[in-house]
């Protein structure tokens, strides 16, 4: 029997660059290789441009990805970039060289709405078949996408310019974890998210899901403290906020379950998560797998489905 084509998705996010290589066996994706590099380009915008150091680090990562695409003889690939490169005034320069390092593979700087649609597709593909109305929230490094849909079909899409990397730099830049800093961060996030209350009113969904790094970090810490793996409740998010306040400084964070690569940006992510719970009147969100990268893989096999 002929082997299915080897495909790859490259996600150039504000917090991390990721590469996933594999193939579909029916509806199941079989992973052959996965790599993640935490670059935090979302914290490296200077006067609206990516810094020279961030450009070099990104290119070094893409050179590595390009070699892996060649080694695995990838037949179809797609590379997408999100909020940081949407904002950066020198993104064209980065993309031009980055594409060359990927062997000529184009890098698509997708819109927030396109990102939301791909995220929904990726998350929904990992959930059991259901007629439930699903609200999927993806809290990224520099943007947050919210999508409402049913089955595999997204119906309402929105993207907001706030996330864990951006909010940590803006409100916790000195590393201090204080009541005042959290209050300012949550208030600012609620202002940015205000329109979401109208677009996604309470009662328009049956179940809410949270994807991306902050949701994973929160879920891991809660599980390590015996709170259970799922779902994330409003009360538990406030409990975690209290634990961060007790630590007092980002450099002092040593909570069981909190990975070292998540600690530097968890305060900003948590403040946005709290604003989401408040704005959308959520009581709980179920941590979800899939997200953007898996959505991109599905788009390679079925661009319109």
Secondary structure as UniProt FT lines:
FT   STRAND          7..12
FT   STRAND          16..25
FT   TURN            26..27
FT   STRAND          28..38
FT   HELIX           41..43
FT   STRAND          45..46
FT   TURN            47..48
FT   STRAND          49..50
FT   HELIX           52..71
FT   TURN            72..73
FT   STRAND          76..81
FT   HELIX           83..87
FT   TURN            89..90
FT   HELIX           91..101
FT   TURN            102..104
FT   STRAND          107..109
FT   HELIX           112..125
FT   STRAND          133..139
FT   STRAND          144..150
FT   TURN            151..152
FT   STRAND          153..160
FT   HELIX           164..171
FT   TURN            173..174
FT   HELIX           179..192
FT   TURN            193..195
FT   HELIX           196..199
FT   TURN            202..203
FT   STRAND          207..211
FT   HELIX           213..224
FT   TURN            225..226
FT   STRAND          232..233
FT   HELIX           234..247
FT   HELIX           250..252
FT   TURN            256..257
FT   HELIX           260..263
FT   TURN            264..265
FT   HELIX           266..279
FT   TURN            280..281
FT   STRAND          284..287
FT   HELIX           291..301
FT   TURN            303..304
//
